[in-house]
Amino acid sequence: MVAQTTIANKNDVEIAQDSFIATELKKYNITDKYIASLSEHAMTLKVKDVNDNAGCKIIHQARMKIKVTRIEVEDKRKEFKAESLRFGRAVDGEAKRITALLKPIEDHLAGQEKIVEGEKIRIKVEKARIEKERLEKEEAERM
């Protein structure tokens, strides 16, 4: 029952995050329809020849409009991304801080385990040595 509640809550969080993302992306404030209209107009523009100054001026103005729009999108992307990067750095920093606190504890416990493991090995080796000596003594007595 708890697991299902957790899954439901996780799905709710994901839905809320998706909704938040969709809302934030709308802040680009540029639609595919607008881009299509820019394209429809701009892609029909052509210069007649090298002396077509009026055509060159129109093309330059259209290109500048596209360039300004593209730069605005890039600036907005950087603005959106800055918060994500700050959050990512905070997450990494907190994980590093927590890990630094946990590592000495883990190392201490690992050292304690090694003491026990080392003693078990020492006892096993000692038993094997004693058994070997006993067998050698028995062998010597038989001869």
C-alpha positions as CSV (number, residue, x, y, z in Angstrom):
1,M,0.0,0.0,0.0
2,V,2.8,2.4,0.9
3,A,4.6,1.5,-2.4
4,Q,1.6,2.3,-4.4
5,T,1.2,5.6,-2.6
6,T,4.8,6.4,-3.3
7,I,4.3,5.6,-7.0
8,A,1.2,7.7,-7.2
9,N,3.0,10.6,-5.5
10,K,6.0,10.1,-7.8
11,N,3.7,10.3,-10.8
12,D,2.0,13.4,-9.4
13,V,5.4,15.0,-9.0
14,E,6.4,14.1,-12.6
15,I,3.1,15.4,-13.9
16,A,3.6,18.7,-12.0
17,Q,7.2,18.9,-13.3
18,D,6.1,18.3,-16.8
19,S,3.4,21.0,-16.4
20,F,6.0,23.4,-14.9
21,I,8.4,22.7,-17.8
22,A,5.7,23.3,-20.4
23,T,4.7,26.6,-18.7
24,E,8.3,27.7,-18.5
25,L,9.1,26.9,-22.2
26,K,6.1,29.0,-23.3
27,K,8.2,31.9,-21.9
28,Y,10.2,31.7,-25.1
29,N,7.2,33.5,-26.5
30,I,7.8,32.4,-30.0
31,T,5.5,29.9,-31.7
32,D,6.0,27.5,-34.6
33,K,3.3,29.4,-36.4
34,Y,5.3,32.6,-36.1
35,I,8.5,30.9,-37.3
36,A,6.6,29.4,-40.2
37,S,5.4,32.9,-41.2
38,L,8.9,34.2,-41.0
39,S,10.1,31.3,-43.1
40,E,7.3,31.7,-45.6
41,H,8.2,35.4,-46.2
42,A,12.0,35.1,-45.9
43,M,12.5,32.1,-48.1
44,T,10.8,33.8,-51.0
45,L,13.2,36.8,-50.9
46,K,15.8,36.8,-53.6
47,V,18.1,39.4,-55.1
48,K,17.7,40.0,-58.8
49,D,21.4,40.8,-59.4
50,V,24.4,42.4,-57.9
51,N,22.8,45.9,-58.5
52,D,19.6,45.1,-56.7
53,N,20.2,47.5,-53.8
54,A,16.5,47.6,-52.7
55,G,16.3,43.8,-52.7
56,C,19.6,43.6,-50.7
57,K,18.2,46.1,-48.2
58,I,15.0,44.0,-47.7
59,I,16.9,40.8,-47.4
60,H,19.3,42.4,-44.8
61,Q,16.3,43.7,-42.7
62,A,14.7,40.3,-42.8
63,R,17.9,38.6,-41.8
64,M,18.4,41.0,-39.0
65,K,14.9,40.3,-37.7
66,I,15.7,36.5,-37.8
67,K,19.1,37.1,-36.1
68,V,17.6,39.3,-33.3
69,T,14.9,36.6,-32.7
70,R,17.5,33.9,-32.6
71,I,19.7,35.9,-30.1
72,E,16.6,36.5,-27.9
73,V,16.0,32.8,-27.9
74,E,19.6,32.1,-26.9
75,D,19.5,34.8,-24.2
76,K,16.3,33.3,-22.8
77,R,17.9,29.8,-22.9
78,K,20.8,31.0,-20.8
79,E,18.5,32.7,-18.4
80,F,16.5,29.4,-18.0
81,K,19.6,27.3,-17.8
82,A,21.3,29.4,-15.1
83,E,18.8,28.3,-12.5
84,S,19.2,24.7,-13.5
85,L,23.0,24.9,-13.3
86,R,22.8,26.6,-9.9
87,F,20.5,23.9,-8.7
88,G,22.8,21.2,-10.1
89,R,25.9,22.7,-8.5
90,A,24.0,22.9,-5.2
91,V,22.9,19.2,-5.5
92,D,26.5,18.2,-6.2
93,G,27.9,20.3,-3.4
94,E,25.5,18.9,-0.8
95,A,26.2,15.3,-2.0
96,K,29.9,16.0,-1.7
97,R,29.5,17.5,1.8
98,I,27.3,14.5,3.0
99,T,29.8,12.0,1.5
100,A,32.7,13.7,3.3
101,L,30.8,13.3,6.6
102,L,30.0,9.6,5.9
103,K,33.3,8.5,4.5
104,P,35.3,8.5,7.9
105,I,32.5,6.6,9.5
106,E,32.5,4.0,6.8
107,D,36.3,3.8,6.9
108,H,36.3,3.2,10.6
109,L,33.7,0.4,10.3
110,A,35.7,-1.2,7.5
111,G,38.8,-1.1,9.7
112,Q,36.9,-2.8,12.5
113,E,35.7,-5.5,10.1
114,K,39.3,-6.0,8.9
115,I,40.4,-6.6,12.5
116,V,37.9,-9.4,12.9
117,E,38.7,-10.8,9.5
118,G,42.4,-10.7,10.2
119,E,42.0,-12.4,13.5
120,K,39.8,-15.2,11.9
121,I,42.6,-15.7,9.3
122,R,45.2,-15.8,12.0
123,I,43.3,-18.4,14.0
124,K,42.7,-20.5,10.9
125,V,46.4,-20.4,10.1
126,E,47.3,-21.3,13.6
127,K,44.9,-24.2,13.7
128,A,46.3,-25.4,10.4
129,R,49.9,-25.2,11.8
130,I,48.9,-27.1,15.0
131,E,47.2,-29.8,12.9
132,K,50.2,-30.1,10.6
133,E,52.5,-30.4,13.7
134,R,50.2,-33.1,15.2
135,L,50.1,-35.0,11.9
136,E,53.9,-34.8,11.6
137,K,54.3,-36.0,15.2
138,E,52.0,-38.9,14.6
139,E,53.9,-39.8,11.4
140,A,57.2,-39.6,13.3
141,E,55.9,-41.8,16.1
142,R,54.8,-44.5,13.6
143,M,58.2,-44.7,12.2
